[in-house]
Amino acid sequence: MSFIQTSLPIILASASPRRSELLKQTGLTFTVDVSDADENCDATDPEQYVIELSRRKASAVAPKHPNHLIIGADTVVVYDDEILGKPKDEKEALDMLMYLSGRTHQVVTGVTLLRTSDSGILLSKTFAEVTNVTMYKNDRYFLQRYIDTKEPMDKAGAYGIQGMGALLVEKIEGDYNTVVGLPLARVCRELADLDPKL
């Protein structure tokens, strides 16, 4: 049971098991409906990029769920204005991790929150959160052993801070949950504006 409650059911429009695990921590009851939204985006500004993809994910499932609260999210890693998504293969994962090694990068998570009604989207909010992450200087052999675990292959920037990837990280400045994929405190506060019972 949660001390946070909503008057409307919640839909998480994400296939990410990490986002589901984070949202479960709040005690809120929710259902996952994975969006089939197009994730090709021309935006070059990282915050606009993740906001646009989160909006597409939430909007794609909205017509199926009248009178719901819908959460869409997307996360990217950014270094030197370059957006790093999920690696296509192990070589790209190694290239990404070598690129980030010994440096500070940003993790940007964009969120779209929708409140739907019988006639469509009633209210919407979008925002992005940014956390700075500094990596240890890691050698190629160490990084390849990490890649061999397969953990990095479905994660932006080719590492998972909530798993073995934490061993690569020297420090973070900002919200840890933003790095994992869903800035929980901000999400709950913004949901409160869409649902007065929260």
N, C-alpha and C positions, 0 to 999 in steps of 0.2 A: 504494500500500500504506500501511496505517496502523499506527502502533504501538499503537493501540487495536483490540482484537478482541473479538467476542462469540461465545458458543457457540450463540446462537440468531439466526435471521434477524430483521432489523428492518423494521418497517412504519412509514412516516410517514403519518399519517391527516390530510393537509392538502393543499389545492389550491394553497397559496402557493408560487410559484416562489422567493421569497426564503428560505423555510424550507428548501426543497430545496438551494438554493445554500449556505446556512450549514452544513447537515448534511454536504454533500459535502466541506467544508473539513476535517472530522475524518478523512477517509479511510475512514470506515465505509461498508460496503455496505448499501444499503437499497432498498426498493421503496415507491413511493407508491400508496396506496389512498385515494382521496378519499372522505371520509365524506359521507353525505347526512343527517346529524343535524340536527334542528330547532335553529336558532340564535336562536329567540325565547326570551328569558330574563327572568324577573321580578326577579332579584337586583339590588339597588341598590348594594351594596358592590362596588367595582371588582374587588377580588381574588377575591371569591366568584363574581362574574360570569364572569371569564375562566377560573377553575378549573372552574366548572360546564360551560361550553361546551367546554373542552378534554376534560373527562371524557366528554361526550356524543360528541365526535368519535372518541375512542379506543375507547369502548365499542361504537360503531356498527359498526366494522370487526372487532372482536375475534372474533366467532363464525366469521368466515371464515378466521382465521389461528391455528389451534392451534399451540402450541410456538413462539411468536414473542415478540419485544419490540415493543410498539406505543407510538408517540409521538403524542399529540394536543396541540395548542397553539392558543391564541387570544390576540389582542392588542387592547387598547383604549387610547385616549388619554383622559386625565381632566384636567379643569380645574375647580376650584371645585366638586368633588364631582359634576360632570356627566360622564357617560360619552359619549365621542364615538366612534362606529364609523366605518364607511365612508360617504362622502357618497352621497346618492341621485342627485344631479345637480350640475351646475356651480355653481348658485346656492348650494346647501348647502355645497359645497366652499369657496366664497369666504367664506360666513358663518363657517365653522369657522376658516379661516385668519385672518380678521380678528379673531375672538374670541381666538385664541392669540397674535396679533402683540404683541411686546413683553412677553410674560409667560412665567412658568415653569409648565409643566404636567408631568404624570406620564404615562409610558408603562408600562402594566402588561401583562405577558405571563404567562398561566397555562399550566401544563404538566401533563399527565397521562401517566404511564408505566405500562404494563401488561405483565405477564408472563403469557402464556396457556399452558394445557396442553390435553390432549385433553378434559378435563372443564370447561373454561371459564377464567375469570380466576383465576390462582393468586395473584398479588401485584399490588398497585397503589400508586403514589405520586403525590401531587399537590403542587404548590407554585406560588407566584407570585413574580415578580421585578419590582421597580419601579425605573425610571430617571427622573431629573428632566431635562427638556429646556427650555432657555431659548431663546425665539425673538427674533431681531432685531425691531425695530419696522419692519414692512414696509408700504408703502402699497398701496392697492387696485389701482393700475395694475400694480405689480410682481407682486402675487399673481395677478391675472387673467392675466398673461402666463405665469406658472407653470401655472395651471389649463389654459390653452390647449394645453400640451404633452400633456395627458391623463394625465400621470403620477399625479396625486393621486387619481384616481377609484376605485381599488380598494384604497385604503389607509386604515387607521384614522387619524382626525384630518386626513385629506386631504393628507398629505405623506409622501414616502419619503426618509428620511435617507440611504439608500444610493445615492440618485440625485441629481437636480437639487434635490430638497428640502433637501439639505445646505446650500444657499445661504441658506436661511431661518433656519438654526440658529446661535445665538451660542455656546452651550456645552451640554455634557451632564454630568451627575453620575451615575455608575453604569455599568452594562454596555451598551455600544453594541449588542451583539447582541440584548439585550432589546428595544431600540427597533426593530430590523429584524424581530424576530418569534420568535427562539428563543435563549434564554440558554445557549449551547453548553457552557460550562465546567460550569455547574450540571447540565445535562442529562446530560453524560457521567459526572459524579460520582454522580448519583442512579441512572443505569443500572447502575453498578457494584454497587449494593446489590441490584439485581434479577438480575444476571448475574455470578457470581463470576469469570468469565474476563475480564471487561472491565478 
